[in-house]
């Protein structure tokens, strides 16, 4: 096995990439966003306060700015592929507000 090459596993809607030094968890129920980042030679605790996500605001009649966030998408897809020298993740979903309103905008991240 390649030293440092990440192991890839699925647990429900989560995809976990890890090696002996670190672990990153992406969650499809939170837009496919990274929700956890741990370093095993450090505190071993999650460094992320909240998921790393994309967002933008839209001026709408009921508010000066409604935020639509990647991590509010509850049914994103996460596709994985193991390559010769890396692991590839692709997440797809819709930007969604806290109230569940969905924009007609898809996102794809690789």
N, C-alpha and C positions, 0 to 999 in steps of 0.2 A: 504494500500500500504506500502511496505517495505521502510522505510526512507533511502534515498540515492540510492535506486535501480534505475538504469537508465531507462528512457523512450526511446523507439526506434521508429524512424520515417524515412520515405523515402521522398525525394524531388527530383524527376527526377533521376539522376545518383548518388545522394548523400544519404548517410546513416548518420543519426544524432543520437548520443547517448547523453543523458543529464539527469541531475537531478537538484535539486535546487542550487547546488554549482558549477557545471562545465558543459561544452559541448564539445564534440569531433565530428568532421565531417570527414567522409571518402568519397572520391570521386572516383567512378569507371572510370571516364574519365581521372583520374590521377593515374592509377594503383591500385585503391582501397586504396591508402595511406591516412593517416591522413593529412588533409590539414588545419585544424583549431583546436585550443585548446584554450578555454576561461574559465576563472574563474570569476564567477559572483560577488564574494566578493572582487575582485581585480579591475584591470583596465577595465575588461569586453572586452578587445581587444584581437585579435588573437595573441598568443604567438609565433606562428610558422612563421619564415621568409620564409620558403619553405616547401613543403611536406616532411614528414619523409619517407624515401624510402631506399630500398636495391639497390645496384649497384655493378658492377664489370667491370674491363677493359679487353679488348682483344687486343693483338698485331695483327694488320692487315697490309697488304702491303701498304695501303695509309696513315698510321699513326702509331706512336709508341704506342699509347694507345687510343682506342675508348671506351667510356663509354656507357654501356647499363644500363638503369635505370628502375626501377619499375614504377616510376611516369610518364614515357613517354608512357606507355601502355594506349591507349585511349579507350579500350573496355574490361577492366577487369570486372570480375563478383564479386559481394559481396553478399554472402548468409548470412542470419541472422537466429538465433534461440533463442527464449526466454526460458531459463531453470528455474528451481525452485529458484536458488540462484545467477544466473548470466545471462548475455546476451552473446551469441557466435557469432562472425563474422568470416567468412572465405573468403579470397580474392584469386582470381586466375587470372593469366594473363601471358603475355610474356615479357621478358626483351627486351627493345627497345632503340635504339639510338636517339639522338636529330634529326637526319635526317630521322627517321622513319624505319630504318633497324631493323628487328626483328631477334633475336637469336632463334635457335631451342631449347630453354630452357623455360619450363613452371615454374612458381612459384606458390606455394600454401602457404598462411599464415593463421594461425588460432589464 
